[in-house]
Amino acid sequence: MTKPAIVDSHCHLDFPDFEGEIPEVIARAQAAGVTRMVTICTKLHAEPQVRAIAETHAPVFYAVGTHPMNAEAEPMATLDQLLEIAKHPKMVGIGETGLDYHYTADTKDVQKESLRIHIEAARQTSLPLIIHARAADADMAKLLSQEHKAGAFNCVMHCFSSSAELGRAALDLGFYLSMSGIATFKKSTELREIFASAPVDRILVETDAPYLAPHPHRGKRNEPAYTALTAQTGAEVFNMDYADFAAQTSANFDRLFAKAAAWSAA
């Protein structure tokens, strides 16, 4: 029987964890019903490798940005660079970008500068911004709100595991929250409650593979096939049948990642 189709909206197939295994990883994903996945570039110099994966494998799309933890070590992304890369037909998102004060609070000013460049690229391309937020809730909410007032853009809070306040601020701006394997962990009751209070038409699912494998694979290498496990928890959170939740989150993905939806339809 065919599994309900679902999308892994955020993974990292270019990471060494998957070296030499990408065809098998994609095949397992498809067997689990994961019909599409977005592999995320976190350093601009890695873009050719990430692009090649999307070009080689029909179910894979890609996004490009400078991860906030790389913002100081890497050359600052320019708007022109991002706009040029975005011309590729399978490049469907800007990021991941954002703010991370957990390990790299000392680079917060550089992170904010980088984030603003990515936001402008999202505005000009109409591609969704992919946000990483960790231990920076107040600054993140303030910056996103200020920038959105200056000119609208679309956005997903990737691997959302922040406060209810940041979740509400993002939803109030019309943004999306993405559910990762963290939501399946036994102690993530508060996080599940945050998701449950959100509109289901603003929810995506992801793996962030190779990280954050959902229960019962916690602590092991994550992979796109496990999106289905997170989605099972999502269906329970929203009191929905799995097939209905899979269809809803896929429709949400198509609405936000319209360029990927258009490619898939073609």
Secondary structure, 3 states (H helix, E strand, C coil): CCCCCEEEEEECCCCHHHCCCHHHHHHHHHHCCEEEEEEEECCHHHHHHHHHHHHHCCCEEEEECCCHHHCCCCCCCCHHHHHHHCCCCCEEEEEEEEEEHHHHHHHHHHHHHHHHHHHHHHHHHCCCEEEEEECCHHHHHHHHHHHHHHCCCCEEECCCCCCHHHHHHHHHCCCEEEECHHHHCCCCHHHHHHHHCCCHHHEEECCCCCCCCCCCCCCCCCCHHHHHHHHHHHHHHCCCCHHHHHHHHHHHHHHHCHHHHHHHHC
